[in-house]
Amino acid sequence: MKTIAMTIAALTLAAASFSSLAATEVQSAPAGQQAIGTISASSNGDLTTLQSKLDAKATQAGANSYRIIGASGENHLYGTAELYK
């Protein structure tokens, strides 16, 4: 029982620290940060789904923030974002 409680506590702390490391979407290049590259994603869903995928990729790449620089498509959406750190 004690092991289960410790495992749940560890998972909760890990989830909290991961969410604090998430990249933030910005509308223009942030002052004091440099561009570190670009990412792209695609989605069969709506723009919100595409934005979520770009956010996840930016976070995975270690970016502090990202700016969506293009999105297009009709039934299948494509998007590109610039990463900053």
N, C-alpha and C positions, 0 to 999 in steps of 0.2 A: 504494500500500500504506500509506503514511504517512497519507494522507487517511482511509482506512477506520479505522485505529487511532484517530485523533483523533475521528472521528465516534462510534465506540463508546464512547470515554472520556467524551465530552460527554453522550451518552445515559445512561450509567451515573450520572454526577453529577446529571443532571436528575432521574432516577428516585429517587435517594437523597434529594435535597432535597424532592421532592414528598411522599415518604412521611413525612418529618419534619413536614410541614405538615398532616397529616391530623387531622381532628377526633376527639376522644376521647368515647366514650359514658360518661355519668355516670348515677348513680341518683337524685341530687337536685341542686338548683341549686348550682353551685359558688360557694364564697366568693370574693368579689373580682371576679366576672364578672357582667355584666348580660345579660338576655335581649335578643336582637336580632331575634327573629321566630320564625316557625314554618315548617316544610316538611312536605310530604306525599308519599307514594309508594305504589305498588301493585305487586302481584306475583302471578303465577300459581303461584309456587313455594311454598316453606315460609317459616317465620319468619326463618330465617337469610338467605334471599335478600332478604326485605323489609328486614331490618336492614342488609344491605350496601348496598341502594339508598338508604336514609336516610343512612347514613354518607357515601356518595359525594356526595349533595346537600348535606349539612352542610359537607363539605370545600370543595365548589365555591362555596358561599355565603360562605366565609371564616370560618366559626365555629371557635373553639378547642375547644368541646365541644358536645354535644347530649344531650338527654334524651328518650327515647321516652315520649310521654304517652298514646298510644293505638294499639291494633292490633285489627282485627276482620276477620271474614270466614270463609268456609268454603273454597270452591274458589278464590276470588279474594280476596287479602288486601289490606287498606288500613291504612296506618299514618301517624301524625303525630308529629313531634318538635319540641321547642322548642330553639332555638339560643342559645348563649351566647358572649360575647366579652369 
